């Protein structure tokens, strides 16, 4: 028996083509020839996706190839346009190499005359569906209180509403809408065709605020779709570092430190180095050191300290690697250079387990079949709950509350029964794959039911 939610979604998808019609067409829908044209499938729809939030964070690079792969796999007939609001040379090189059919456009959404001839506006004129990709940019007061950045995200959606273009969010997290922003976000996003949240806590949050998009469901972060590799660079790095396939733990940090090019403005993820934040880092990294010490002394295997973000190529060394005991340090490799997602994937494919304080290296690991442990700072948002939501609650920790011993015990469990840990990963990724198929079916139905002319 179908649930009420399933029936509602089915009815929405059946009606989506009709709701996109101009009003003067809707009034004439009793004519068979008009109804037939409205419901006919479009063979080669155009999907416009906004993504790639920066090149200095492995997750912000990884979202893009992950979601593009899902679109390619589930909607192969679609033409995809990738919108970068600002240049992203690292991500663009990755996309050009792995997705040569994807067209990349750059620039901010036009704020001038509606007859703007720029490539971004031209992309919107061609779009049958507009997607705002995974992340946490749809929040106000979480990172800042700047209306400009808020409107840069919402203005394209207002355009879609005005021009009857279906739009939605794919794998997003919601954490804060400082008043009165919730009124604006609720108004706009309730008119989205779909909102897929990458964690169920975000879904609960927006439902409590009264958001009422036709489809609001759990949908994993787009990064789960990632499969790009740079085997040449990855294998060369492993050889240079002396890391043996399957016999090293990867540790990925996120410290309370500013960007390397800090302009004096701190934010949630890159705060100013106050005494309070430094003390918090000290407590957290003491636990990470204990985990590394135990791994090396118990298993005899190596550790790779890898960068989740560019800034950790500095802070990870001074705040963790340099503080390790000399005997342990001999078995630890610190990666000094930041990397793109494809090289990271080729290295992660050979690691035993990944321990991380941010989720995206861990997502990449799971996509490769590698066990993970997520020791998250809860203040970084609801996104960490995604690992519970796909069936791995025992691998999720609050780094500020969990003792080092609890994380160490779970790591050693993984080591002692590695086949069981690998099966847990396989089962979790089966949950992810099912939701990917279901969410992409929604996108495909909207795209192929478009009434826009080709």
Beta strands, then each sheet from edge to edge (+ up, - down):
strand 1: 46-50
strand 2: 79-84
strand 3: 103-106
strand 4: 129-132
strand 5: 166-172
strand 6: 194-197
strand 7: 216-218
strand 8: 248-253
strand 9: 302-307
strand 10: 332-334
strand 11: 353-356
strand 12: 371-376
strand 13: 396-398
sheet 1: 3+ 2+ 1+ 4+ 5+ 6+ 7+
sheet 2: 10+ 9+ 8+ 11+ 12+ 13+
end
